Amino acid sequence: MARALLRSLALCWCLGFGAGCAWGATVAIVAAELGGAYTEAADAVVEQLRRQGVAASDVVRLTAAELDASDVLVRNPPRLTVTLGTEALGRVLAKAPRSGAVIAGLIPRTSYERMVKEAGKSAPGSLSAVFLDQPFGRQLDLVRLALPAAQQVGVLWGAESESLQAALQAAISSRGMVLKSNTVVAGALFSGLKNLLGNVDVLLAVADTQVYNGATLPNILLATYRARIPVVAFSPAYVKAGALLALYSTPTQIGNQVGAMARATLQGLPLAPPQLAQDYTVALNEHVARSLDLTLDVKTLTEQLRRMDTRP
């Protein structure tokens, strides 16, 4: 903790905070941790800000742990704070003052909404986000492109995701498809999955840690593979593990969108409302496709999906 505090103070000094961090940054970027997706997204945000004319010296980058070890955001609130990851948003909601705008990135919609609700009146007055989630319509269009004969779409809901049922039902109905779903209760995940597999053409994975996590995923993918039911997921890691397809946004794509929102806010425009990811990537497991007698090309699927992406 002491080392993190020293690092934070050193950052303050190097970025122009001076003695006692007397000068405030224009933008603070708080990441859940260093490296990987968080650094990739932060770099994209910084590049977008650079296009706005925000100098590197006007941006301070901290981890959630470093934020805990200092009160930089409290003593010298920036005009805008960007959080990357669920943990980072939680720390900022707990420590930052109500002044200044906050934009959250690399966070699922359900987690964001829960955290804002829990923060209540202590949440910043100007708060928005770019969610990791893909629009259901876009996911279903990908299903249609890859699996034209699929009509029955299976979904397993958990406590984190069940609030999204109405939105998925609307998207499914507008495409002439049928939703088959089960809500997972404690200890009944695989009985719910078994009931679905005999009645669906595809399993659409919706992000929910109660349903999809490191302990459950291998068995879910094994069960669907044996039943010859393709899985369309939300992470490239799931495709590597055995899902047929994944539709997701890379950290750079999310960072670019967050950065664009930040640029508009710094230009004096009202903070945009929370929004789903706009840019995206398609991943394909070719081995699984062959095992299902499917001939698919990820480049062609992506191009076709982008042409359809004007639908709700």
N, C-alpha and C positions, 0 to 999 in steps of 0.2 A: 504493500500500500504506500509506504514511504517513497519507494522508487517511482511509483506511478505519479505521486504528487510532484516530485522533483521534475519528472518529465513534462507534466502539464505546465509547471511554472516556466520551464525552459522554453516550451512551445510558445507560451504567452510572450516571453521576452523576444524570442526570435521573430515572432510575427508582428512585432511593433507594439506589444502591450506596455513595454517599459516597466518602470518601477511600480510594483504592486499591481501590474496589469491595468494601468490607468486608462489605456486606450482600448476601445471596444472593436471587435471584428465586425465586418458587414455580415458575414455568413459563418456559422459554426456547423460543421459536419460531425455528427456523433454516430459512430459505427458500433455494432455489437461487439466486434473484435477486429483485430488486425488481419490482413491477408485475405486471400481467396475472393469470394464473391463480394465482400464488403469493400475491399480496396478497389476492385474492378468497377463497382458502382460509384464509389466516391470519385474515382478518376474521371468518370463520365460526367458527373455533376460539375466538377471543377472545370472541365473543358467547356461545358455549356455556359458557365459563369464567365469564363474568359472571353467568350464571344460577346457577352454583355458589357465587357470592359472592366469586370471585377478582377483586380490584381490578386496574384497568389498571396500577397502580404495581407490581404483583407479577408482571407479565409483561414480559419483555424480548424484542424482536424483532431478529434479526440476519440478514444474508445469509451465505451460505457463505464468501464472500470476507472479510467482517468477522470471522467466526469464526476464519479463518486468521490474521488480524492481531492476535488477542488470545488470552488464555488464560482468559477469563471462566468458561467451563464447567468448567475444571480447578480454578481457585482457589476458585470459589464454586459448586459443583454445585447446580443447581436440583433440586427434588423430581421434576420431570418435564421432559423435553425433547421437543418436537415437531419433526420434520423434514418439510419439504415439497419433494419432488423427489429424484431419484436422487443428484445431486451433494451435496445437503445431508446426506443420510444418510451418504454416504461420508466427508464431512468430520467429522461427529460420531463415527462409528466410529473414525476415526483419532485424534481429539483428546480425546474425552470420557472421563472415568473410568468404571469399572464401576458405581459407585454411581448411584442414581437410575434411574427408568424412562425409556424412549425409545419414542415412537410415531411411526412413519413414515407419511406420506401422499403422495399424488400420485406413486406409484411402481408399476410393474408387478410382479406376483408373481415372475416369473422373475428380475428384477433384484435384488429384495430377497433372495431365497433365495441367489443367487450371492454377494452382498456379505456376507451373514451367514456363509456358509460360508468365504469368504476371510478374514474377520475372526477366525474361530475363537475361541479362548479369550479374546481381547482384547475381544470384543463385550460390551456391557453385560449384566449378569445378567438384567435385566428388559427385554425388547425385544418390540415387537409392531408391527403395521402395519394400515392399511386400503388395500387394493390398488385400483388403477384398473380391474383386470379385472372383467368381468361373468361371472357363472356361466354355464357352457356351456348348462345347461338353459334358462335365461332367453333366451339368444340363439337357441336352437333353437325355443323356443316362439314367438318373434317371426317366425322363418322360416315356421313353420307357419301363423301368422295371416295373414301377407302373401302367402305362396306355398303355398296348401293342397295343391297337386299335387306339390310338391317332395319327392323321396325321396332322391335321390343328392346328398350334401353334399360339396363339394370343399374341401380344405384344403391349403395349402402350408406345410410346416414348415421352420423353420430351426434353427440350433444353440441359440438362446435358447428356443424354444418346444417342441421335440420331446419334452421331458419331460412335456408336458401331454396327450400322445396318449391315454393310458389313460383319463384323466378325460373327454375328449371322446367316446371310443368308448363309454364306459358311458352317457353322456347320450344319444347317438345311438341306441344299441341299445334303451334304455328307451322311446324314442318311435317305434320301428319304422322308423327311417330307416337309410340305409346311408352309411358313411364311405368316400370316395374321396380318397386323399391321396398326395402326393409330398413327399419330403424334398429340399430344395434343396441342391445342392452348388455349389462355386465355378464360376461361369460357365455354370450350367445352369438358371438360374431360368426363362427363357422356354420352354425345351424342356419342363420339368416342367409349366408352366402350360398349354402347348399340349396335352400329353397329357391333362390333366384336363378341359379345356373340352369335349371331345367326349363326355365320360362323366358329366357332372354336371348338376344342375338349378340349383344355386346355389353360389357361392363364398363361404365363410365366412372372412373375414380375421381371422387371429390375430396379435396384436401380436408382431412379431419384426423387428428392424431389418435383419437379413440379407435378409429377404424384402420388407418394406414400408418404403421410405424415399423421400426426395425424388427420388432418381434413378430408382427403379423404378416408383413409383406411377402416373405418367401412362401408361406403356406397359401396365401391368397393366390399368388401367381401360379403355384403348382396346381392348385385346384382348378383354376380357369384353364390352364394349359391342357390338363387331362380331359376337361369337358369340352375342349376346342372352342372356348368362348374367348374372343379377343378382348384385351383390356386397353382402353384409351386413357392415358394418365396425364399427370400435370408436372412431371419432372423427368429429365433425361436419365436420371439414375434408375427410375422405374423401367425404362426401356432396356437399359443394360441388364436389369434383373430379370426381364422376361415379359414386360408389357409390349403389345404390338406397336403402339404409337404414344407419343407424348406431345402435347401442345403447351409451350411455356415461353416465358420471356427471360432472356439472359440478364445478368446483372448490368451489363452495359446498356441494354435496351431500357431497363427500368431507370437506370441512372440518367440516361438522356431525357427521359420523360420528366423525371423529377427536376432535372436541371432546367428544362424548358419552362416548367411551372415556376421555378425560382426566378428565372430571368424576367418573366412577365410580372411577377410580384414586385421585383426590384425596380421595374419600370413604372410602378405606381398603379398597376391594374389590380382589381380585387383578386384575392386569392381564389384560385379555381377550386371547385368542390372536389371531394374525393372521387377518384376515377379508376377504372380497370386499366390494365395494361393495353397499350395501343399496338406496339410492335411485338413480334413474336417469332418463334422458331418451331419447326416440326422435327421430331426425331422418330426414326423408324428402326425396329429390330427386324432385320432382313431374315434372320434364321426363323423367327416366329412366323413371319409372313409366309415363308416357304412351307413351313409345317402346316399352315392353314390353307395351302394351295392358293395363296394370294400373290399376284404380281403387282408390286407397288414401287413407285419411285418417289423419294422424298422431295426432290426438286419439283417434280410435276405436281405433287400434292400441294406444296407450298404456293406455287404460282396459281393454281386453281383456287385455293382458299383465299388468297389475296384478292382475286377478282370477285369473290362472293362476299367480301367483308363489309359491304355496305348494308347488309341486312341486320336487324336488331338481334 
